[in-house]
Amino acid sequence: MKYVWGMFILMAMMVVVTLTSEFIFDGEYSAIASWAVVMLFFFGSIFFANARYYLPREK
């Protein structure tokens, strides 16, 4: 279940980055924000896959 929470937090961070870029900075840094969202997704997916595979399962 902790993996699901980790993915939820990652998705929330992606939304915050996008909303910050669009509403606070009026889209001036949208390319940087898009890059940040892609990197968050990429590293989050790698972490999720590694955690599910390598960490021992709880009993």
PyMOL Python script that loads the backbone (N, CA, C, O; Angstrom):
from pymol import cmd

cmd.read_pdbstr("""\
ATOM      1  N   MET A   1       0.815  -1.195   0.000  1.00  0.00           N
ATOM      2  CA  MET A   1       0.000   0.000   0.000  1.00  0.00           C
ATOM      3  C   MET A   1       0.864   1.266   0.000  1.00  0.00           C
ATOM      4  O   MET A   1       0.452   2.307  -0.512  1.00  0.00           O
ATOM      5  N   LYS A   2       2.070   1.165   0.582  1.00  0.00           N
ATOM      6  CA  LYS A   2       2.932   2.336   0.624  1.00  0.00           C
ATOM      7  C   LYS A   2       3.400   2.729  -0.766  1.00  0.00           C
ATOM      8  O   LYS A   2       3.731   3.892  -0.999  1.00  0.00           O
ATOM      9  N   TYR A   3       3.432   1.768  -1.706  1.00  0.00           N
ATOM     10  CA  TYR A   3       3.811   2.096  -3.072  1.00  0.00           C
ATOM     11  C   TYR A   3       2.744   2.969  -3.734  1.00  0.00           C
ATOM     12  O   TYR A   3       3.057   3.879  -4.501  1.00  0.00           O
ATOM     13  N   VAL A   4       1.493   2.677  -3.426  1.00  0.00           N
ATOM     14  CA  VAL A   4       0.389   3.465  -3.979  1.00  0.00           C
ATOM     15  C   VAL A   4       0.441   4.891  -3.442  1.00  0.00           C
ATOM     16  O   VAL A   4       0.217   5.843  -4.188  1.00  0.00           O
ATOM     17  N   TRP A   5       0.734   5.043  -2.156  1.00  0.00           N
ATOM     18  CA  TRP A   5       0.855   6.386  -1.580  1.00  0.00           C
ATOM     19  C   TRP A   5       2.000   7.146  -2.213  1.00  0.00           C
ATOM     20  O   TRP A   5       1.887   8.345  -2.468  1.00  0.00           O
ATOM     21  N   GLY A   6       3.100   6.462  -2.468  1.00  0.00           N
ATOM     22  CA  GLY A   6       4.237   7.103  -3.123  1.00  0.00           C
ATOM     23  C   GLY A   6       3.881   7.600  -4.513  1.00  0.00           C
ATOM     24  O   GLY A   6       4.272   8.701  -4.900  1.00  0.00           O
ATOM     25  N   MET A   7       3.147   6.803  -5.261  1.00  0.00           N
ATOM     26  CA  MET A   7       2.728   7.218  -6.604  1.00  0.00           C
ATOM     27  C   MET A   7       1.722   8.371  -6.527  1.00  0.00           C
ATOM     28  O   MET A   7       1.745   9.271  -7.367  1.00  0.00           O
ATOM     29  N   PHE A   8       0.843   8.346  -5.524  1.00  0.00           N
ATOM     30  CA  PHE A   8      -0.110   9.439  -5.348  1.00  0.00           C
ATOM     31  C   PHE A   8       0.610  10.744  -5.046  1.00  0.00           C
ATOM     32  O   PHE A   8       0.264  11.788  -5.598  1.00  0.00           O
ATOM     33  N   ILE A   9       1.608  10.691  -4.174  1.00  0.00           N
ATOM     34  CA  ILE A   9       2.386  11.895  -3.844  1.00  0.00           C
ATOM     35  C   ILE A   9       3.127  12.401  -5.069  1.00  0.00           C
ATOM     36  O   ILE A   9       3.199  13.609  -5.296  1.00  0.00           O
ATOM     37  N   LEU A  10       3.675  11.492  -5.858  1.00  0.00           N
ATOM     38  CA  LEU A  10       4.366  11.877  -7.082  1.00  0.00           C
ATOM     39  C   LEU A  10       3.416  12.561  -8.060  1.00  0.00           C
ATOM     40  O   LEU A  10       3.777  13.564  -8.674  1.00  0.00           O
ATOM     41  N   MET A  11       2.209  12.028  -8.208  1.00  0.00           N
ATOM     42  CA  MET A  11       1.235  12.653  -9.109  1.00  0.00           C
ATOM     43  C   MET A  11       0.821  14.025  -8.595  1.00  0.00           C
ATOM     44  O   MET A  11       0.625  14.949  -9.384  1.00  0.00           O
ATOM     45  N   ALA A  12       0.687  14.162  -7.286  1.00  0.00           N
ATOM     46  CA  ALA A  12       0.344  15.465  -6.715  1.00  0.00           C
ATOM     47  C   ALA A  12       1.453  16.479  -6.970  1.00  0.00           C
ATOM     48  O   ALA A  12       1.174  17.644  -7.252  1.00  0.00           O
ATOM     49  N   MET A  13       2.706  16.047  -6.874  1.00  0.00           N
ATOM     50  CA  MET A  13       3.821  16.944  -7.167  1.00  0.00           C
ATOM     51  C   MET A  13       3.799  17.381  -8.628  1.00  0.00           C
ATOM     52  O   MET A  13       4.107  18.533  -8.935  1.00  0.00           O
ATOM     53  N   MET A  14       3.439  16.470  -9.530  1.00  0.00           N
ATOM     54  CA  MET A  14       3.361  16.807 -10.950  1.00  0.00           C
ATOM     55  C   MET A  14       2.285  17.866 -11.193  1.00  0.00           C
ATOM     56  O   MET A  14       2.488  18.795 -11.975  1.00  0.00           O
ATOM     57  N   VAL A  15       1.152  17.724 -10.528  1.00  0.00           N
ATOM     58  CA  VAL A  15       0.073  18.695 -10.680  1.00  0.00           C
ATOM     59  C   VAL A  15       0.487  20.050 -10.122  1.00  0.00           C
ATOM     60  O   VAL A  15       0.199  21.084 -10.724  1.00  0.00           O
ATOM     61  N   VAL A  16       1.158  20.049  -8.980  1.00  0.00           N
ATOM     62  CA  VAL A  16       1.607  21.307  -8.377  1.00  0.00           C
ATOM     63  C   VAL A  16       2.591  22.022  -9.295  1.00  0.00           C
ATOM     64  O   VAL A  16       2.506  23.239  -9.460  1.00  0.00           O
ATOM     65  N   VAL A  17       3.516  21.291  -9.891  1.00  0.00           N
ATOM     66  CA  VAL A  17       4.477  21.908 -10.815  1.00  0.00           C
ATOM     67  C   VAL A  17       3.753  22.526 -12.000  1.00  0.00           C
ATOM     68  O   VAL A  17       4.060  23.651 -12.393  1.00  0.00           O
ATOM     69  N   THR A  18       2.802  21.811 -12.570  1.00  0.00           N
ATOM     70  CA  THR A  18       2.058  22.319 -13.726  1.00  0.00           C
ATOM     71  C   THR A  18       1.234  23.552 -13.366  1.00  0.00           C
ATOM     72  O   THR A  18       1.258  24.549 -14.087  1.00  0.00           O
ATOM     73  N   LEU A  19       0.507  23.485 -12.256  1.00  0.00           N
ATOM     74  CA  LEU A  19      -0.317  24.623 -11.854  1.00  0.00           C
ATOM     75  C   LEU A  19       0.521  25.836 -11.482  1.00  0.00           C
ATOM     76  O   LEU A  19       0.142  26.970 -11.776  1.00  0.00           O
ATOM     77  N   THR A  20       1.648  25.604 -10.842  1.00  0.00           N
ATOM     78  CA  THR A  20       2.547  26.716 -10.501  1.00  0.00           C
ATOM     79  C   THR A  20       3.067  27.389 -11.756  1.00  0.00           C
ATOM     80  O   THR A  20       3.126  28.616 -11.836  1.00  0.00           O
ATOM     81  N   SER A  21       3.440  26.587 -12.726  1.00  0.00           N
ATOM     82  CA  SER A  21       3.968  27.140 -13.972  1.00  0.00           C
ATOM     83  C   SER A  21       2.920  27.973 -14.694  1.00  0.00           C
ATOM     84  O   SER A  21       3.220  29.060 -15.187  1.00  0.00           O
ATOM     85  N   GLU A  22       1.705  27.477 -14.757  1.00  0.00           N
ATOM     86  CA  GLU A  22       0.671  28.148 -15.540  1.00  0.00           C
ATOM     87  C   GLU A  22       0.061  29.351 -14.831  1.00  0.00           C
ATOM     88  O   GLU A  22      -0.152  30.390 -15.456  1.00  0.00           O
ATOM     89  N   PHE A  23      -0.220  29.228 -13.543  1.00  0.00           N
ATOM     90  CA  PHE A  23      -0.965  30.280 -12.864  1.00  0.00           C
ATOM     91  C   PHE A  23      -0.090  31.293 -12.130  1.00  0.00           C
ATOM     92  O   PHE A  23      -0.444  32.470 -12.067  1.00  0.00           O
ATOM     93  N   ILE A  24       1.020  30.872 -11.585  1.00  0.00           N
ATOM     94  CA  ILE A  24       1.875  31.821 -10.866  1.00  0.00           C
ATOM     95  C   ILE A  24       2.839  32.502 -11.816  1.00  0.00           C
ATOM     96  O   ILE A  24       3.032  33.716 -11.744  1.00  0.00           O
ATOM     97  N   PHE A  25       3.452  31.725 -12.714  1.00  0.00           N
ATOM     98  CA  PHE A  25       4.445  32.290 -13.632  1.00  0.00           C
ATOM     99  C   PHE A  25       3.877  32.600 -15.008  1.00  0.00           C
ATOM    100  O   PHE A  25       4.638  32.948 -15.911  1.00  0.00           O
ATOM    101  N   ASP A  26       2.563  32.486 -15.199  1.00  0.00           N
ATOM    102  CA  ASP A  26       1.859  32.795 -16.450  1.00  0.00           C
ATOM    103  C   ASP A  26       2.462  32.089 -17.659  1.00  0.00           C
ATOM    104  O   ASP A  26       2.495  32.660 -18.748  1.00  0.00           O
ATOM    105  N   GLY A  27       2.926  30.889 -17.492  1.00  0.00           N
ATOM    106  CA  GLY A  27       3.413  30.084 -18.604  1.00  0.00           C
ATOM    107  C   GLY A  27       4.786  30.442 -19.123  1.00  0.00           C
ATOM    108  O   GLY A  27       5.213  29.908 -20.146  1.00  0.00           O
ATOM    109  N   GLU A  28       5.496  31.340 -18.438  1.00  0.00           N
ATOM    110  CA  GLU A  28       6.836  31.723 -18.901  1.00  0.00           C
ATOM    111  C   GLU A  28       7.815  30.566 -18.797  1.00  0.00           C
ATOM    112  O   GLU A  28       8.721  30.448 -19.623  1.00  0.00           O
ATOM    113  N   TYR A  29       7.651  29.733 -17.820  1.00  0.00           N
ATOM    114  CA  TYR A  29       8.564  28.618 -17.596  1.00  0.00           C
ATOM    115  C   TYR A  29       7.892  27.283 -17.911  1.00  0.00           C
ATOM    116  O   TYR A  29       8.178  26.280 -17.257  1.00  0.00           O
ATOM    117  N   SER A  30       7.018  27.258 -18.887  1.00  0.00           N
ATOM    118  CA  SER A  30       6.278  26.029 -19.172  1.00  0.00           C
ATOM    119  C   SER A  30       7.181  24.923 -19.700  1.00  0.00           C
ATOM    120  O   SER A  30       6.920  23.750 -19.436  1.00  0.00           O
ATOM    121  N   ALA A  31       8.230  25.258 -20.432  1.00  0.00           N
ATOM    122  CA  ALA A  31       9.144  24.225 -20.928  1.00  0.00           C
ATOM    123  C   ALA A  31       9.910  23.580 -19.776  1.00  0.00           C
ATOM    124  O   ALA A  31      10.101  22.364 -19.756  1.00  0.00           O
ATOM    125  N   ILE A  32      10.344  24.388 -18.824  1.00  0.00           N
ATOM    126  CA  ILE A  32      11.050  23.849 -17.661  1.00  0.00           C
ATOM    127  C   ILE A  32      10.095  23.013 -16.815  1.00  0.00           C
ATOM    128  O   ILE A  32      10.473  21.957 -16.308  1.00  0.00           O
ATOM    129  N   ALA A  33       8.863  23.482 -16.664  1.00  0.00           N
ATOM    130  CA  ALA A  33       7.877  22.729 -15.894  1.00  0.00           C
ATOM    131  C   ALA A  33       7.546  21.400 -16.581  1.00  0.00           C
ATOM    132  O   ALA A  33       7.392  20.380 -15.911  1.00  0.00           O
ATOM    133  N   SER A  34       7.437  21.407 -17.897  1.00  0.00           N
ATOM    134  CA  SER A  34       7.169  20.166 -18.624  1.00  0.00           C
ATOM    135  C   SER A  34       8.318  19.181 -18.442  1.00  0.00           C
ATOM    136  O   SER A  34       8.097  17.986 -18.241  1.00  0.00           O
ATOM    137  N   TRP A  35       9.545  19.690 -18.513  1.00  0.00           N
ATOM    138  CA  TRP A  35      10.702  18.840 -18.296  1.00  0.00           C
ATOM    139  C   TRP A  35      10.688  18.268 -16.880  1.00  0.00           C
ATOM    140  O   TRP A  35      10.986  17.090 -16.682  1.00  0.00           O
ATOM    141  N   ALA A  36      10.344  19.093 -15.902  1.00  0.00           N
ATOM    142  CA  ALA A  36      10.297  18.635 -14.509  1.00  0.00           C
ATOM    143  C   ALA A  36       9.231  17.555 -14.321  1.00  0.00           C
ATOM    144  O   ALA A  36       9.452  16.586 -13.593  1.00  0.00           O
ATOM    145  N   VAL A  37       8.081  17.716 -14.972  1.00  0.00           N
ATOM    146  CA  VAL A  37       7.018  16.721 -14.861  1.00  0.00           C
ATOM    147  C   VAL A  37       7.456  15.399 -15.482  1.00  0.00           C
ATOM    148  O   VAL A  37       7.203  14.333 -14.922  1.00  0.00           O
ATOM    149  N   VAL A  38       8.106  15.467 -16.626  1.00  0.00           N
ATOM    150  CA  VAL A  38       8.583  14.247 -17.266  1.00  0.00           C
ATOM    151  C   VAL A  38       9.624  13.548 -16.393  1.00  0.00           C
ATOM    152  O   VAL A  38       9.595  12.325 -16.255  1.00  0.00           O
ATOM    153  N   MET A  39      10.538  14.311 -15.808  1.00  0.00           N
ATOM    154  CA  MET A  39      11.556  13.709 -14.944  1.00  0.00           C
ATOM    155  C   MET A  39      10.935  13.120 -13.674  1.00  0.00           C
ATOM    156  O   MET A  39      11.345  12.048 -13.230  1.00  0.00           O
ATOM    157  N   LEU A  40       9.951  13.809 -13.086  1.00  0.00           N
ATOM    158  CA  LEU A  40       9.260  13.259 -11.919  1.00  0.00           C
ATOM    159  C   LEU A  40       8.591  11.933 -12.267  1.00  0.00           C
ATOM    160  O   LEU A  40       8.675  10.971 -11.503  1.00  0.00           O
ATOM    161  N   PHE A  41       7.933  11.886 -13.410  1.00  0.00           N
ATOM    162  CA  PHE A  41       7.272  10.652 -13.840  1.00  0.00           C
ATOM    163  C   PHE A  41       8.292   9.544 -14.080  1.00  0.00           C
ATOM    164  O   PHE A  41       8.097   8.408 -13.648  1.00  0.00           O
ATOM    165  N   PHE A  42       9.380   9.878 -14.771  1.00  0.00           N
ATOM    166  CA  PHE A  42      10.403   8.886 -15.095  1.00  0.00           C
ATOM    167  C   PHE A  42      11.042   8.309 -13.838  1.00  0.00           C
ATOM    168  O   PHE A  42      11.096   7.090 -13.673  1.00  0.00           O
ATOM    169  N   PHE A  43      11.525   9.173 -12.953  1.00  0.00           N
ATOM    170  CA  PHE A  43      12.176   8.693 -11.738  1.00  0.00           C
ATOM    171  C   PHE A  43      11.194   8.036 -10.778  1.00  0.00           C
ATOM    172  O   PHE A  43      11.555   7.088 -10.082  1.00  0.00           O
ATOM    173  N   GLY A  44       9.963   8.523 -10.731  1.00  0.00           N
ATOM    174  CA  GLY A  44       8.945   7.879  -9.898  1.00  0.00           C
ATOM    175  C   GLY A  44       8.614   6.486 -10.380  1.00  0.00           C
ATOM    176  O   GLY A  44       8.436   5.571  -9.576  1.00  0.00           O
ATOM    177  N   SER A  45       8.530   6.317 -11.693  1.00  0.00           N
ATOM    178  CA  SER A  45       8.257   4.989 -12.254  1.00  0.00           C
ATOM    179  C   SER A  45       9.400   4.027 -11.967  1.00  0.00           C
ATOM    180  O   SER A  45       9.167   2.866 -11.633  1.00  0.00           O
ATOM    181  N   ILE A  46      10.636   4.505 -12.095  1.00  0.00           N
ATOM    182  CA  ILE A  46      11.787   3.659 -11.792  1.00  0.00           C
ATOM    183  C   ILE A  46      11.791   3.275 -10.310  1.00  0.00           C
ATOM    184  O   ILE A  46      12.026   2.117  -9.964  1.00  0.00           O
ATOM    185  N   PHE A  47      11.532   4.247  -9.443  1.00  0.00           N
ATOM    186  CA  PHE A  47      11.495   3.963  -8.014  1.00  0.00           C
ATOM    187  C   PHE A  47      10.391   2.959  -7.688  1.00  0.00           C
ATOM    188  O   PHE A  47      10.601   2.034  -6.904  1.00  0.00           O
ATOM    189  N   PHE A  48       9.222   3.142  -8.286  1.00  0.00           N
ATOM    190  CA  PHE A  48       8.097   2.252  -8.033  1.00  0.00           C
ATOM    191  C   PHE A  48       8.433   0.825  -8.471  1.00  0.00           C
ATOM    192  O   PHE A  48       8.166  -0.129  -7.740  1.00  0.00           O
ATOM    193  N   ALA A  49       9.016   0.677  -9.659  1.00  0.00           N
ATOM    194  CA  ALA A  49       9.366  -0.656 -10.149  1.00  0.00           C
ATOM    195  C   ALA A  49      10.439  -1.302  -9.274  1.00  0.00           C
ATOM    196  O   ALA A  49      10.344  -2.484  -8.945  1.00  0.00           O
ATOM    197  N   ASN A  50      11.446  -0.538  -8.903  1.00  0.00           N
ATOM    198  CA  ASN A  50      12.507  -1.086  -8.060  1.00  0.00           C
ATOM    199  C   ASN A  50      11.997  -1.442  -6.672  1.00  0.00           C
ATOM    200  O   ASN A  50      12.371  -2.478  -6.122  1.00  0.00           O
ATOM    201  N   ALA A  51      11.167  -0.613  -6.113  1.00  0.00           N
ATOM    202  CA  ALA A  51      10.642  -0.881  -4.775  1.00  0.00           C
ATOM    203  C   ALA A  51       9.780  -2.139  -4.770  1.00  0.00           C
ATOM    204  O   ALA A  51       9.848  -2.936  -3.834  1.00  0.00           O
ATOM    205  N   ARG A  52       8.993  -2.315  -5.781  1.00  0.00           N
ATOM    206  CA  ARG A  52       8.139  -3.503  -5.841  1.00  0.00           C
ATOM    207  C   ARG A  52       8.962  -4.766  -6.057  1.00  0.00           C
ATOM    208  O   ARG A  52       8.594  -5.837  -5.574  1.00  0.00           O
ATOM    209  N   TYR A  53      10.063  -4.648  -6.772  1.00  0.00           N
ATOM    210  CA  TYR A  53      10.850  -5.826  -7.100  1.00  0.00           C
ATOM    211  C   TYR A  53      11.878  -6.167  -6.023  1.00  0.00           C
ATOM    212  O   TYR A  53      12.034  -7.334  -5.667  1.00  0.00           O
ATOM    213  N   TYR A  54      12.574  -5.165  -5.504  1.00  0.00           N
ATOM    214  CA  TYR A  54      13.700  -5.417  -4.617  1.00  0.00           C
ATOM    215  C   TYR A  54      13.353  -5.431  -3.134  1.00  0.00           C
ATOM    216  O   TYR A  54      13.943  -6.202  -2.377  1.00  0.00           O
ATOM    217  N   LEU A  55      12.421  -4.607  -2.706  1.00  0.00           N
ATOM    218  CA  LEU A  55      12.111  -4.565  -1.275  1.00  0.00           C
ATOM    219  C   LEU A  55      11.320  -5.812  -0.884  1.00  0.00           C
ATOM    220  O   LEU A  55      10.462  -6.273  -1.638  1.00  0.00           O
ATOM    221  N   PRO A  56      11.613  -6.349   0.286  1.00  0.00           N
ATOM    222  CA  PRO A  56      10.882  -7.555   0.713  1.00  0.00           C
ATOM    223  C   PRO A  56       9.415  -7.232   0.979  1.00  0.00           C
ATOM    224  O   PRO A  56       9.062  -6.128   1.396  1.00  0.00           O
ATOM    225  N   ARG A  57       8.604  -8.198   0.732  1.00  0.00           N
ATOM    226  CA  ARG A  57       7.165  -8.012   0.945  1.00  0.00           C
ATOM    227  C   ARG A  57       6.839  -8.128   2.432  1.00  0.00           C
ATOM    228  O   ARG A  57       7.417  -8.936   3.159  1.00  0.00           O
ATOM    229  N   GLU A  58       5.899  -7.296   2.851  1.00  0.00           N
ATOM    230  CA  GLU A  58       5.465  -7.337   4.251  1.00  0.00           C
ATOM    231  C   GLU A  58       4.518  -8.510   4.449  1.00  0.00           C
ATOM    232  O   GLU A  58       3.744  -8.860   3.558  1.00  0.00           O
ATOM    233  N   LYS A  59       4.590  -9.110   5.632  1.00  0.00           N
ATOM    234  CA  LYS A  59       3.711 -10.257   5.912  1.00  0.00           C
ATOM    235  C   LYS A  59       2.724  -9.936   6.985  1.00  0.00           C
ATOM    236  O   LYS A  59       1.908 -10.783   7.348  1.00  0.00           O
TER     237      LYS A  59
END
""", "prot")
cmd.dss("prot")
cmd.show_as("cartoon", "prot")
cmd.util.cbc("prot")
cmd.orient("prot")
